[in-house]
C-alpha cells in the first residue's frame, strides 16, 4: 500500500497576497478537546451557588418546627418529617394551600397559555406578512420589552379599578396575556424557521393561510412555542407584585402571596409558628417548575439555538 502524498503549500504569489495552503490532515480521533481550568472553576462556583439554596430548602423541609431551631440548616434533623409536613401543608387552615395551588394553575394555564398563543400568532404574522407600519410595530415591541412590568402595575391597577375587575382572577389573567418578549422571540424565530419558498409552494398548491399555518408552519414553530411557553409560565408562576396590588381576597391568592401571608403570620408576635409549613410549601411550589424544565429541556435548547447557524 502506497503512503499518502504529503501536503504541499502553494508558493506565495508576487505582490504579498495570502498563501494558499492545501488541506490540513484530519485531527486524531483520540485527541481530547481543550479544557479550561478557569472556566471549570467558574462553572463549579455557579453550580454551587445555584444548588445550595435548593439543598437548604429540601433539608429544612424534612424538619419539624422545633427541629428548624435546634439543628444546622444544611444538615438533616433526627426526625424525617417531610411527608408529615406535606400533609400538614395541604390540611392547614382548611386546606387553603390547595386552593392557592389551583389558583396558580388557573393563572398559568389561561394567562401563560394565552400569552403563548398570542405571541405565536403575532410573531408569525409580523415575520411573514408585509403591511404598512411594520417598522413602527417593531419599534413599539422593542420599547415594550425594555419597560419593566412593575412600572405598569400601578396604571394597570387604576384602569382595572375603574372597570371593576380588581380582586378578581381577571385582574391577574388579562395582564399576563401580554408578553412583548415572547412576541419578539417568536417574530425572530419564525423569520428563520419558516422559509418563504415553503409558503409560496403551499399557496401555489391552493392551500389557504389558516391551513398552511396549522399544518405546515405550526410544527416548524414547535421549538419556539415551547421556549416562549416556558418563559411565560415561569413569569406567571412567580408573579408576586401584580397579584399583591390586585387581589385582596385570600381565596384568590396565588402561591406566592399565600406563602408570604403564612410567613408574615409566623413572624408576628403571638402568631402561630408555621415556618416549617412555609418552607415545605416553598419546596412544593418549585417542583412543577423543575419538572417542566426537565421534560421540555430538549425543545427549549433547540429553540434557543435556532437561527444561530447560517448555511
N, C-alpha and C positions, 0 to 999 in steps of 0.2 A: 504494500500500500504506500503510495507516494505521500510525502509530507506536504502539509498545506503551504500554499505560497505566502511568503511574508508580505506584510502590509507596507506599501511604499508610498511615501508622501510626495505629492506633486511638487515640482520646483516652484519657488516663489516667482510670480511674474514680475516683469520690469515695471517700475513705477510705484513700487511699495504696496501693491494690492495684498489682500489677505491670502495666506497659504491655504490651499485646498487639500485637505487630508482625506485619506481613504477610510474605509470603515474600520472602526476600532474592534478589537477582539471582544467577544462576549464575556461578561463577568462570570466568575466561577460560581457554579451552583451552590457550593458550600460556603460562600462568603457571607458573613453576618452583617446585618445593617449597622450603620454607625450609631453609637449611643452617646447621649449627652448626660453626664453626671449632674450638671446643674439643673437641667430640665427635669430629670428624675426626682431630684430633691424638692423642687418647687411643686411638682405634681403630687408628691407624697405629702407635703405640707397642706396643700389644698384638700387632699383626700381626708386627712386627719381633721382639718377644720370643718369639713362637711359631715363627717361621721360622728364626731364627739357629741354634738347635740342630740343626734338620733339615739346613740347608745345611752346617753344620760336619760333621755325620755323613756326608753324601754326599761332600763334598770329601775328607775323610780316608779314606773307604773306597776311593778311587781311588789311594791311595799305597801304596808298599811299606813294609816295616818301617823301613828306613833313611830313606825319604822323610818319615816321620812326625816324625823328629827333626831333619831338615835344613831343612824348609820351614815356611812360615807356615800356621797352622791353617785359615784361611779362604781359602786360595788353593791352586790345583792345583800338583802337582809336575810335573817334566818327563816322567816316565813315568806313563801312564794304565794303572793296574794293577787296575781294578775287576773285570774278568772273570776275570783270573787269581786275584785274591783270593777271588772267589766259588767258583771251582773248588777252591782250597786249603781254604776253609772246609768244604766238603762232603766232602773227602777226608782232612782232618787227623784223626789218631787213629782210623783205621779207619772214618771216616765217621760218627762219633758225633753230629755236628751234625744229620744227617738223622734219626737216632733220636730226638733231643730234639725235633725239629720234629714228628715223628709222635706223640710222647707229648703234646705240647701240643695238637695237633689232637684227639687222643683225649679229653683232659680238657675241651676246649671243646665238642666235639660231644655227648658224653654229659652232662657236668656242666652247661654253659650251656644246652644244648638241653632237658635235663630240668628245669632251673630255670625256663625259659620256659614249658614245658608245665604244670608245677605252678602257676606264677603265673597263667596264663590260666584254668585250671580253678578254682583257689581264688578268684581275683578275680571271675570270673563268678558263682560260687555265692554269694559274700558280697554281691554287688551286687544280685542279682535274686531271692534267696530269703530269707524271713524264718524265723528259728528262735530258740529260747531261748538266751541267752548271746551274742548277736551283739555287744552293746556290749563285753562282756569280750574277745571276739576282736579287736575293733578296738583296744582298749587294748593288748593283747599285741602286735599287729602294729606299732603306733606305737612301743612300747617296744623292740621288736626292731630297728627301723630306727635308733633312737638309739644302740644298742650297737655299738661298732666291732668289726670281725671279729678284730682282733689280741687283743682281750680274751678271746675264746672259743677261741683257738688252743691254749693250754696245757690247759684242761679237755678239749677235744676230743682232744688227743694222749693224755692219760691214759685216757680212755674207750676210744679205739681201741686203745691198747696192751693193755688188759685183754681186748679182743675179738680180738687177734692180727691186726689189719688194718694196722698200721704197716708202712712200707716196701713197700707195695703200691699199685697205682693207685687202689684204692677209698678209700684214706686221703685222696686229693685230690678224687675224684669225688663222694663222698657229701656232704661239707660244702658242695660247690659247688651241690648241688641245692636248697639253701635260700636264697632271695632275698627277705627281708622287704620291701625297697624295691620289687622287681618285683611282689610280691603287692599292695602298697598302690597302686602305679601302675595295675595292671590293675583293681583294685577301683574306683578313681576313674574310670578311662576307661570301663569297662563301664557304670557308672551313667548316664553321659551319652550314650554311643554307641548303646545299645540301648533304644529306647522300650518301656515296659511294655505299651503298646497293641499293639505288634507281637507280643509274646509271647502276649498274650491271644488275638489273632486266630489265631495258629498253633495254640494249644490248642483253640480252638473248631472249627477245621478238622480236628481229630483227630490232629495231629502230636505225637509223643512228645517227651520232653525231650531225649533224645540227638539225635534227628533235627532238632529245632529248633535245637539248639546248633551242629551241624556244617553244616547247610545254610543257616541264616539268620543266626545270631549270629557265627559264625566269620569270614565275610567282613567284617562290620562292625567286628570287632575287629582286623583285619589291621594298621592303623597302630600300635595299641598293642602288638601282638605283636612287630612289628619293633623298636619302641623298647625294649621290655624285653629282647629278644634281643641288641640292641647293647650295652646296659649290662652284661648278664651275660657276654657274650662278652669284652668288654674287661676286666672284673674277673677272669675266669678266665684269660685270656691273660697278663695282667700279674701274676698271683698269684705271690708270692715267699715270704712268711713261712710260710704253711701248708705248702707243699712242703718248705721248709727244715727244719722240725721233724719232718715225717712221713717223708720219703724220704731214705734213706742210700745206696741203690744208684744209681750214676751212670746205669745203663741205664734208669731210670725218671725221670730228671731232666726237667723242662720246660726250655724255652729260657732262662728267667730264671735258674735255678740253674746250668745248663750254662755260660752265658756268664760268670757270676760265678766259676765254678770256673776257667775259662780265664784270667780276669783275675787271680785270685789266683795262678795258676801263673806268669803272666808277671811279676807283681810280686815274686815270691820270688827271693831271691838265688840265682843259679845256674839259675834256671828258664828254659825256652825262651821267647824273645821272640815272643809271638804277639799283640801289641797290634793289629796290622793285621787279624788274624782276629776279634778281639773286636769291633772297630769294624764290620767287614763283616758279621759275624753280627748285630750290633745293627740295622744297616740292613735286613737281610733279615727281621728279626723284626717290624719295624713296617710292612713293605709289606702284609701281609694285612689289618692293621687299617685302613690308609689306603684300600685297595681296598674293604673292606666299607662304610666310611662314605661313600665316593663313590657306590657302587652303591645304597645304601639311604638316601641323604640325603633324598630327597623324602618317603619314608614316615616317616622319623624326624621331619622337621619337621612333617608333618601330625599325627603322633601327639602331639607336644608341644603343638600349638596346639588340639587337640580340647578342647571344653568351655570355651574362653576367651571365646566369644561366645554370649550367651544371647538367643534370639529372643523 
